[in-house]
Amino acid sequence: MPEVSVPYVPGTPCWVDLMVPDQRAALDFYRDLFGWQGEPGPPETGGYAVCTLRGKPVAGIMTAMAPEGGASPPTAWTTYLAVENADETTAKIAARGGAVLQEAIDVMDLGRMAAAADPMGAVFGLWEARDFIGSQVVNEPGSVVWNELNTADPSAAEDFYGDALGLTVSPMQHATGYFSLNADGRMVAGMQGLDRLPEGTPPHWLTYFSVDDTDSTVDALVRAGGSVLKPPFDMEAGRMSVVRDPQGAAFAMIDATGPEPG
């Protein structure tokens, strides 16, 4: 039961959260699916709900709010990468062709966050930890086990994430066309080209959650109003499926153990 109690190595996925039109419905759905506990937070955090597993934070869920005069953000899971300095990293992102979607801001005493998109359009978050390091349970059923960048240009992504976030890329053994993203020499995430996915799939970061039994969890998701994008199948790391929750957020489930947290 991997628990994390020290800050993540810079470049490592350290947190995921979900923006949805109906926060209460999402909290109920993921409680039933993964066993999470969570309630809307106080007004000073915009009602942000920190969901827990065995009393420890695993993910966040918040109500999607449209900026004044703008459209509501898409319903999606966001992967946050740990950074030592969010302001310096956003400057690097902008200088290397990325887009800064949210300038770095303080989240009380918890940390400093920002949101960005890489030059190919995949959206991700940045987290500069202070009192809150991020996910404190990983790689066990009901928690995040893997994060994956799906990109239109793996070579350009390698350059961007290397320059802006210090990540390196190496081919994954026994998985042609699949790559590992490495922080401080350690595998922390995956990457593949969009040519491996259905035509029209946009660049994105995909969150994988660990489950005990992929098939039965997919069945439970469908009964609760979710939908299946890719039915359960066996692959090198385990048995996985790609799904959508009832409000349209895509994620993957797999009965596998991921890399040790960094």
Buried (B, 14 or more C-beta within 10 A) or exposed (E): EBBBEEBBBBBBBBBBBBBBEBBEBBBBBBEEBBBBBBEBBEEEBEBBBBBBBBEBBBBBBBBBEEEEEEEEBEBBBBBBBBBEBBEEBBBBBEEBBBEBBEEBEEBEEBBBBBBBBBBBEBBBBBBBBBEBBBBBBBBBBBBBBBBBBBBBBBEBBBBBBBBBBBBBBEEBEEBEEBBBBBBEEBBBBBBBBBEEBEEEBEBBBBBBBBBEBBBEBBEBBEEBEBEBBBEBEEEEBBBBBBBBBBBEBBBBBBBBBBBEBB
